[in-house]
Amino acid sequence: MAGMGKRMRPHTLTVPKPMIPVAGKPIVYRLVEGLAAMCDEKIDEIAFVVGDFGKEVEKNLVAIAEKVGAKGSIYYQNEPLGTAHAILCAFPALDGHVMVAFADTLFYADFKINTEEDGIIWTSKIEDPSAFGVVEKDPGGVVKQFWEKPKEFVSDEAIIGIYYFRDGAYLRDELQSLVDNKHISSGEYQLTDVLANMKNQGCKFKTASVSHWLDCGNKDATVATNKVVLEMSRSEKLISGDVKLESSMFIEPCYIGKNVWIKNSIVGPFVSVGDNSTIESSVIANSIIMNNARVLNANIEGAMNGNFSVYEGRKESVNLGDYSEVK
């Protein structure tokens, strides 16, 4: 999660993209929960590969690991040298059974990892695979070829960015070899080159399919993901018991955080409101309002309003960074 998150600006000027909340939880926290649910083994360590996000963000990441019973470790990628290089930055953590996940994606799956497999690559069937990396399998279900954005159809199984490796030390050595030999593709060290080399040496990769693959790459995609997560979380308690509701109503599903004041407003459906926020004389649908934010006299849909932001008196799709003020 070391990237600059340029497609999510202005929000990523103040927080890394995976820390942006979806239905009340940071994206990376939901990802960690999903990965943990698939593991029968105890998770020893969660290694976060980051840029210079500051000590407060690092503290929050360690706390996320601890919530699933694991040690949290911080490693740094100081230059954007590619996916293989990013994973290698967590060199000390690459041992034993290892999972790798890129932190701008969410998924839903209902299965346990078979740790006896050499490797597992999570995939999702898509209509147009030409914009993705895809896998081609043999009749036995073993990956026989990796394709990056194929111009002609070879497979509809897109790689979503989650992987399992039975032998983390083997992965580590292959990553190191790629970098030592300066094997660069499209200007970066690519994980797909490592996977292809491992396959050619006899490593058998299987695939695992997900029921939902949710993108959090930009503002609109994240708002859409927030909608799906809220819909799939209807059975959970999503509205805090201390919300102050005056002459207002919710259209569920919504997530409402702690100490939220809502007056003369209609909120929902598919709205997430962070802690200590205020909504007054407004109609809000399909939006994310973060912590300590204020929305006044507004009618908005498809919005993402940052922490400590103030928005008043307009009707439009909003993308408001932390501490912004629009009246």
ZAKE-977641 format. One record per residue (C-alpha): residue in one letter; z, y, x. Coordinates in nm, 4 decimals, always signed. Layout:
LUMKE   code         pz         py         px
LUMKE      a          Z          Y          X
...
# end
This chain:
LUMKE   code         pz         py         px
LUMKE      m    +0.0000    +0.0000    +0.0000
LUMKE      a    -0.0729    +0.2323    +0.2923
LUMKE      g    -0.3723    +0.4083    +0.1368
LUMKE      m    -0.3776    +0.7775    +0.0520
LUMKE      g    -0.4624    +0.7180    -0.3149
LUMKE      k    -0.7257    +0.9914    -0.3270
LUMKE      r    -0.8597    +0.8727    -0.6643
LUMKE      m    -0.5136    +0.9258    -0.8172
LUMKE      r    -0.4594    +1.2830    -0.7067
LUMKE      p    -0.2745    +1.5089    -0.7738
LUMKE      h    -0.0039    +1.2446    -0.8343
LUMKE      t    -0.0388    +1.0825    -0.4918
LUMKE      l    +0.0259    +1.4139    -0.3183
LUMKE      t    +0.3963    +1.3498    -0.3858
LUMKE      v    +0.4321    +0.9719    -0.4344
LUMKE      p    +0.2273    +0.6694    -0.3249
LUMKE      k    +0.0041    +0.5295    -0.5970
LUMKE      p    +0.1951    +0.1994    -0.6391
LUMKE      m    +0.5136    +0.3946    -0.7231
LUMKE      i    +0.3539    +0.5579    -1.0288
LUMKE      p    +0.5222    +0.4192    -1.3429
LUMKE      v    +0.3497    +0.2036    -1.6037
LUMKE      a    +0.5574    +0.1426    -1.9177
LUMKE      g    +0.8643    +0.2682    -1.7365
LUMKE      k    +0.8372    +0.0691    -1.4115
LUMKE      p    +0.6518    +0.1481    -1.0889
LUMKE      i    +0.3249    -0.0422    -1.0544
LUMKE      v    +0.4483    -0.2221    -0.7420
LUMKE      y    +0.7713    -0.3290    -0.9179
LUMKE      r    +0.5715    -0.4919    -1.1976
LUMKE      l    +0.3514    -0.6606    -0.9375
LUMKE      v    +0.6545    -0.7971    -0.7518
LUMKE      e    +0.8020    -0.9300    -1.0779
LUMKE      g    +0.4737    -1.1041    -1.1620
LUMKE      l    +0.4517    -1.2680    -0.8202
LUMKE      a    +0.8155    -1.3765    -0.8274
LUMKE      a    +0.7679    -1.5404    -1.1682
LUMKE      m    +0.5085    -1.7751    -1.0166
LUMKE      c    +0.7303    -1.8910    -0.7300
LUMKE      d    +0.9584    -2.1931    -0.7585
LUMKE      e    +1.0814    -2.1306    -0.4048
LUMKE      k    +1.3287    -1.8562    -0.3193
LUMKE      i    +1.1559    -1.5466    -0.1864
LUMKE      d    +1.3011    -1.4657    +0.1562
LUMKE      e    +1.1301    -1.1367    +0.2305
LUMKE      i    +0.8979    -0.8833    +0.0737
LUMKE      a    +0.7120    -0.6833    +0.3368
LUMKE      f    +0.5724    -0.3491    +0.2225
LUMKE      v    +0.2923    -0.2106    +0.4399
LUMKE      v    +0.2978    +0.1663    +0.3909
LUMKE      g    +0.1865    +0.4964    +0.5358
LUMKE      d    +0.4178    +0.7908    +0.5928
LUMKE      f    +0.5696    +0.8049    +0.2442
LUMKE      g    +0.9177    +0.9181    +0.3450
LUMKE      k    +1.2584    +0.7525    +0.3536
LUMKE      e    +1.3294    +0.7915    -0.0186
LUMKE      v    +1.0202    +0.5897    -0.1129
LUMKE      e    +1.1079    +0.3267    +0.1487
LUMKE      k    +1.4614    +0.3029    +0.0083
LUMKE      n    +1.3197    +0.2484    -0.3413
LUMKE      l    +1.0862    -0.0250    -0.2156
LUMKE      v    +1.3698    -0.2116    -0.0467
LUMKE      a    +1.5644    -0.1896    -0.3737
LUMKE      i    +1.2689    -0.3450    -0.5620
LUMKE      a    +1.2734    -0.6430    -0.3244
LUMKE      e    +1.6477    -0.6822    -0.3660
LUMKE      k    +1.6106    -0.6959    -0.7455
LUMKE      v    +1.4239    -1.0262    -0.7092
LUMKE      g    +1.6734    -1.1582    -0.4540
LUMKE      a    +1.4683    -1.0890    -0.1417
LUMKE      k    +1.5074    -0.8867    +0.1741
LUMKE      g    +1.2875    -0.5753    +0.1705
LUMKE      s    +1.1105    -0.4770    +0.4931
LUMKE      i    +0.8958    -0.1746    +0.5721
LUMKE      y    +0.5942    -0.1934    +0.8026
LUMKE      y    +0.3473    +0.0835    +0.8801
LUMKE      q    -0.0292    +0.1101    +0.8916
LUMKE      n    -0.0887    +0.4438    +1.0603
LUMKE      e    -0.4686    +0.4279    +1.0578
LUMKE      p    -0.6966    +0.3127    +0.7715
LUMKE      l    -0.8515    +0.0233    +0.9635
LUMKE      g    -0.9042    -0.2179    +0.6746
LUMKE      t    -0.7340    -0.4886    +0.4733
LUMKE      a    -0.7016    -0.7444    +0.7543
LUMKE      h    -0.5469    -0.4855    +0.9828
LUMKE      a    -0.3032    -0.3776    +0.7102
LUMKE      i    -0.1730    -0.7321    +0.6644
LUMKE      l    -0.1432    -0.7788    +1.0408
LUMKE      c    +0.0839    -0.4731    +1.0514
LUMKE      a    +0.3470    -0.6994    +0.8870
LUMKE      f    +0.3142    -0.9416    +1.1812
LUMKE      p    +0.6822    -1.0549    +1.1891
LUMKE      a    +0.6707    -1.1516    +0.8194
LUMKE      l    +0.3648    -1.3767    +0.8525
LUMKE      d    +0.5252    -1.7161    +0.8834
LUMKE      g    +0.5785    -2.0100    +0.6484
LUMKE      h    +0.4504    -1.9786    +0.2916
LUMKE      v    +0.3009    -1.6311    +0.2463
LUMKE      m    +0.1584    -1.4364    -0.0450
LUMKE      v    -0.0519    -1.1242    +0.0006
LUMKE      a    -0.1084    -0.8695    -0.2756
LUMKE      f    -0.2774    -0.5303    -0.2854
LUMKE      a    -0.0517    -0.2982    -0.4775
LUMKE      d    -0.2906    -0.1082    -0.7061
LUMKE      t    -0.3538    -0.3971    -0.9429
LUMKE      l    -0.1506    -0.5760    -1.2099
LUMKE      f    -0.2084    -0.9152    -1.3651
LUMKE      y    -0.0821    -1.1577    -1.6275
LUMKE      a    -0.0780    -1.5300    -1.5517
LUMKE      d    +0.1211    -1.8267    -1.6759
LUMKE      f    +0.1404    -2.0866    -1.3991
LUMKE      k    +0.3423    -2.1833    -1.0923
LUMKE      i    +0.2024    -2.1841    -0.7396
LUMKE      n    +0.1221    -2.5238    -0.5933
LUMKE      t    +0.2552    -2.4614    -0.2433
LUMKE      e    +0.0849    -2.7777    -0.1113
LUMKE      e    -0.2584    -2.6131    -0.1334
LUMKE      d    -0.3974    -2.4693    +0.1903
LUMKE      g    -0.4646    -2.1418    +0.0129
LUMKE      i    -0.5093    -1.9921    -0.3325
LUMKE      i    -0.7211    -1.6925    -0.4269
LUMKE      w    -0.6551    -1.5225    -0.7593
LUMKE      t    -0.9697    -1.4444    -0.9563
LUMKE      s    -1.0801    -1.3031    -1.2893
LUMKE      k    -1.4055    -1.3726    -1.4719
LUMKE      i    -1.6080    -1.0552    -1.5223
LUMKE      e    -1.9407    -0.9707    -1.6845
LUMKE      d    -2.0862    -0.7756    -1.3922
LUMKE      p    -1.9744    -0.9189    -1.0547
LUMKE      s    -2.2124    -0.7020    -0.8515
LUMKE      a    -1.9406    -0.4444    -0.7770
LUMKE      f    -1.6796    -0.6959    -0.6564
LUMKE      g    -1.6090    -0.9602    -0.3996
LUMKE      v    -1.6605    -1.3000    -0.5635
LUMKE      v    -1.6112    -1.6659    -0.4767
LUMKE      e    -1.8572    -1.9518    -0.5165
LUMKE      k    -1.7007    -2.2980    -0.5580
LUMKE      d    -1.8186    -2.6536    -0.5097
LUMKE      p    -1.7958    -2.9108    -0.7923
LUMKE      g    -1.4428    -3.0016    -0.6790
LUMKE      g    -1.3175    -2.6469    -0.7298
LUMKE      v    -1.2920    -2.5638    -0.3577
LUMKE      v    -1.4288    -2.2270    -0.2438
LUMKE      k    -1.7494    -2.2803    -0.0464
LUMKE      q    -1.8639    -1.9192    -0.0033
LUMKE      f    -1.7350    -1.5625    -0.0231
LUMKE      w    -1.9760    -1.2951    -0.1431
LUMKE      e    -1.9206    -0.9193    -0.1212
LUMKE      k    -2.0896    -0.7274    -0.4058
LUMKE      p    -2.3762    -0.9763    -0.4507
LUMKE      k    -2.7020    -0.8230    -0.5734
LUMKE      e    -2.8058    -1.1507    -0.7365
LUMKE      f    -2.5741    -1.3632    -0.9513
LUMKE      v    -2.3848    -1.6332    -0.7630
LUMKE      s    -2.0499    -1.6338    -0.9461
LUMKE      d    -1.8563    -1.4438    -1.2113
LUMKE      e    -1.5167    -1.5047    -1.0448
LUMKE      a    -1.4071    -1.1747    -0.8920
LUMKE      i    -1.1327    -1.1645    -0.6274
LUMKE      i    -0.8487    -0.9479    -0.7632
LUMKE      g    -0.6517    -0.8997    -0.4405
LUMKE      i    -0.3752    -1.1629    -0.4586
LUMKE      y    -0.3623    -1.4603    -0.2216
LUMKE      y    -0.1380    -1.7523    -0.1205
LUMKE      f    -0.1393    -1.9120    +0.2280
LUMKE      r    +0.0520    -2.2304    +0.3030
LUMKE      d    +0.0608    -2.1531    +0.6757
LUMKE      g    +0.1417    -1.7868    +0.7343
LUMKE      a    +0.1357    -1.8295    +1.1129
LUMKE      y    -0.2229    -1.9591    +1.0914
LUMKE      l    -0.3185    -1.6544    +0.8869
LUMKE      r    -0.1438    -1.4292    +1.1384
LUMKE      d    -0.3319    -1.5828    +1.4326
LUMKE      e    -0.6668    -1.5461    +1.2557
LUMKE      l    -0.5929    -1.1823    +1.1723
LUMKE      q    -0.4980    -1.1169    +1.5346
LUMKE      s    -0.8141    -1.2874    +1.6595
LUMKE      l    -1.0283    -1.0723    +1.4303
LUMKE      v    -0.8724    -0.7534    +1.5672
LUMKE      d    -0.8693    -0.8679    +1.9298
LUMKE      n    -1.2396    -0.9504    +1.9092
LUMKE      k    -1.3139    -0.6230    +1.7280
LUMKE      h    -1.4907    -0.8074    +1.4467
LUMKE      i    -1.5602    -0.5079    +1.2227
LUMKE      s    -1.7523    -0.5075    +0.8936
LUMKE      s    -1.8467    -0.1821    +0.7177
LUMKE      g    -1.6318    +0.0076    +0.9658
LUMKE      e    -1.3087    -0.1888    +0.9007
LUMKE      y    -1.1315    -0.5170    +0.9656
LUMKE      q    -1.1900    -0.7136    +0.6438
LUMKE      l    -0.9698    -0.9876    +0.5017
LUMKE      t    -1.2761    -1.1634    +0.3589
LUMKE      d    -1.4007    -1.2217    +0.7154
LUMKE      v    -1.0704    -1.3925    +0.7974
LUMKE      l    -1.0889    -1.6050    +0.4813
LUMKE      a    -1.4447    -1.7114    +0.5647
LUMKE      n    -1.3448    -1.8085    +0.9192
LUMKE      m    -1.0455    -2.0097    +0.7965
LUMKE      k    -1.2714    -2.1864    +0.5457
LUMKE      n    -1.5226    -2.2702    +0.8188
LUMKE      q    -1.2396    -2.4256    +1.0210
LUMKE      g    -1.1537    -2.6592    +0.7339
LUMKE      c    -0.9020    -2.4596    +0.5283
LUMKE      k    -0.9523    -2.5483    +0.1614
LUMKE      f    -0.9090    -2.2541    -0.0739
LUMKE      k    -0.8634    -2.3080    -0.4469
LUMKE      t    -0.8701    -2.0380    -0.7134
LUMKE      a    -0.6213    -1.9401    -0.9818
LUMKE      s    -0.7339    -1.7500    -1.2898
LUMKE      v    -0.5422    -1.4703    -1.4614
LUMKE      s    -0.5478    -1.3896    -1.8322
LUMKE      h    -0.5459    -1.0136    -1.7684
LUMKE      w    -0.6493    -0.8137    -1.4634
LUMKE      l    -0.5387    -0.4513    -1.4910
LUMKE      d    -0.6675    -0.1758    -1.2649
LUMKE      c    -0.4461    +0.1142    -1.1542
LUMKE      g    -0.6990    +0.2759    -0.9236
LUMKE      n    -0.7281    +0.6154    -1.0944
LUMKE      k    -0.5714    +0.8185    -1.3718
LUMKE      d    -0.7812    +0.6903    -1.6630
LUMKE      a    -0.7500    +0.3272    -1.5509
LUMKE      t    -0.3727    +0.3624    -1.5168
LUMKE      v    -0.3377    +0.5144    -1.8632
LUMKE      a    -0.5441    +0.2250    -2.0003
LUMKE      t    -0.3215    -0.0233    -1.8137
LUMKE      n    -0.0132    +0.1453    -1.9569
LUMKE      k    -0.1564    +0.0759    -2.3046
LUMKE      v    -0.2109    -0.2951    -2.2322
LUMKE      v    +0.1357    -0.3390    -2.0781
LUMKE      l    +0.3035    -0.1712    -2.3756
LUMKE      e    +0.1071    -0.3898    -2.6170
LUMKE      m    +0.2114    -0.7036    -2.4314
LUMKE      s    +0.5746    -0.5894    -2.4087
LUMKE      r    +0.6362    -0.5364    -2.7812
LUMKE      s    +0.9120    -0.7992    -2.7847
LUMKE      e    +1.1112    -0.6131    -2.5181
LUMKE      k    +1.3554    -0.3262    -2.5742
LUMKE      l    +1.1392    -0.0329    -2.4697
LUMKE      i    +1.3200    +0.2635    -2.6261
LUMKE      s    +1.6473    +0.3796    -2.4716
LUMKE      g    +1.9485    +0.3880    -2.7004
LUMKE      d    +2.0395    +0.7453    -2.6022
LUMKE      v    +1.7123    +0.9131    -2.7045
LUMKE      k    +1.7716    +1.2371    -2.8980
LUMKE      l    +1.5326    +1.2350    -3.1939
LUMKE      e    +1.5121    +1.5415    -3.4195
LUMKE      s    +1.2605    +1.5579    -3.7071
LUMKE      s    +1.0349    +1.3269    -3.5066
LUMKE      m    +0.8884    +0.9781    -3.5152
LUMKE      f    +0.7553    +0.7073    -3.2853
LUMKE      i    +0.4412    +0.5051    -3.3471
LUMKE      e    +0.5092    +0.1894    -3.1489
LUMKE      p    +0.4645    +0.0501    -2.8958
LUMKE      c    +0.6191    +0.3185    -2.6775
LUMKE      y    +0.8453    +0.3267    -2.3761
LUMKE      i    +1.1129    +0.5976    -2.3888
LUMKE      g    +1.3439    +0.6387    -2.0901
LUMKE      k    +1.7031    +0.7592    -2.0679
LUMKE      n    +1.8233    +1.0997    -2.1862
LUMKE      v    +1.4942    +1.1971    -2.3526
LUMKE      w    +1.4911    +1.4702    -2.6174
LUMKE      i    +1.2127    +1.4661    -2.8782
LUMKE      k    +1.1998    +1.7392    -3.1443
LUMKE      n    +0.9464    +1.8059    -3.4232
LUMKE      s    +0.7015    +1.5656    -3.2636
LUMKE      i    +0.5015    +1.2470    -3.3122
LUMKE      v    +0.4983    +1.0196    -3.0085
LUMKE      g    +0.2723    +0.7160    -2.9901
LUMKE      p    +0.1164    +0.4798    -2.9975
LUMKE      f    +0.0947    +0.3673    -2.6336
LUMKE      v    +0.3038    +0.6460    -2.4800
LUMKE      s    +0.5503    +0.6109    -2.1921
LUMKE      v    +0.8071    +0.8883    -2.1452
LUMKE      g    +1.0247    +0.8945    -1.8330
LUMKE      d    +1.3930    +0.9785    -1.7979
LUMKE      n    +1.5273    +1.3281    -1.8735
LUMKE      s    +1.2021    +1.4492    -2.0306
LUMKE      t    +1.1618    +1.6813    -2.3299
LUMKE      i    +0.8905    +1.6807    -2.5965
LUMKE      e    +0.8918    +1.9526    -2.8598
LUMKE      s    +0.6506    +2.0419    -3.1425
LUMKE      s    +0.3853    +1.8093    -3.0036
LUMKE      v    +0.1668    +1.5111    -3.0846
LUMKE      i    +0.1180    +1.2669    -2.7955
LUMKE      a    -0.0817    +0.9437    -2.7907
LUMKE      n    -0.1953    +0.6991    -2.5213
LUMKE      s    -0.0315    +0.8864    -2.2345
LUMKE      i    +0.2152    +0.8660    -1.9472
LUMKE      i    +0.4798    +1.1390    -1.9241
LUMKE      m    +0.6923    +1.0944    -1.6120
LUMKE      n    +1.0556    +1.1884    -1.5363
LUMKE      n    +1.2035    +1.5353    -1.5969
LUMKE      a    +0.8822    +1.6551    -1.7624
LUMKE      r    +0.8406    +1.8985    -2.0556
LUMKE      v    +0.5659    +1.9017    -2.3187
LUMKE      l    +0.5718    +2.1922    -2.5680
LUMKE      n    +0.3427    +2.2830    -2.8604
LUMKE      a    +0.0758    +2.0417    -2.7423
LUMKE      n    -0.1598    +1.7831    -2.8871
LUMKE      i    -0.2603    +1.5485    -2.6071
LUMKE      e    -0.4143    +1.2056    -2.5619
LUMKE      g    -0.5076    +1.0157    -2.2476
LUMKE      a    -0.2716    +1.2284    -2.0375
LUMKE      m    -0.0737    +1.1628    -1.7223
LUMKE      n    +0.1894    +1.4309    -1.6635
LUMKE      g    +0.3879    +1.4127    -1.3419
LUMKE      n    +0.7578    +1.4470    -1.2629
LUMKE      f    +0.9106    +1.7902    -1.3300
LUMKE      s    +0.5827    +1.9123    -1.4834
LUMKE      v    +0.5617    +2.1584    -1.7740
LUMKE      y    +0.2718    +2.1522    -2.0197
LUMKE      e    +0.2425    +2.3850    -2.3170
LUMKE      g    -0.0006    +2.4630    -2.5921
LUMKE      r    -0.3328    +2.2891    -2.5290
LUMKE      k    -0.5292    +1.9982    -2.6738
LUMKE      e    -0.7044    +1.7934    -2.4099
LUMKE      s    -0.6822    +1.4945    -2.1775
LUMKE      v    -0.4389    +1.6042    -1.9094
LUMKE      n    -0.3895    +1.5035    -1.5458
LUMKE      l    -0.0901    +1.7029    -1.4272
LUMKE      g    +0.0788    +1.6461    -1.0924
LUMKE      d    +0.4490    +1.6682    -1.0108
LUMKE      y    +0.6050    +2.0148    -1.0481
LUMKE      s    +0.2885    +2.1575    -1.2081
LUMKE      e    +0.3176    +2.4124    -1.4881
LUMKE      v    +0.0435    +2.4857    -1.7443
LUMKE      k    +0.1006    +2.7226    -2.0391
# end
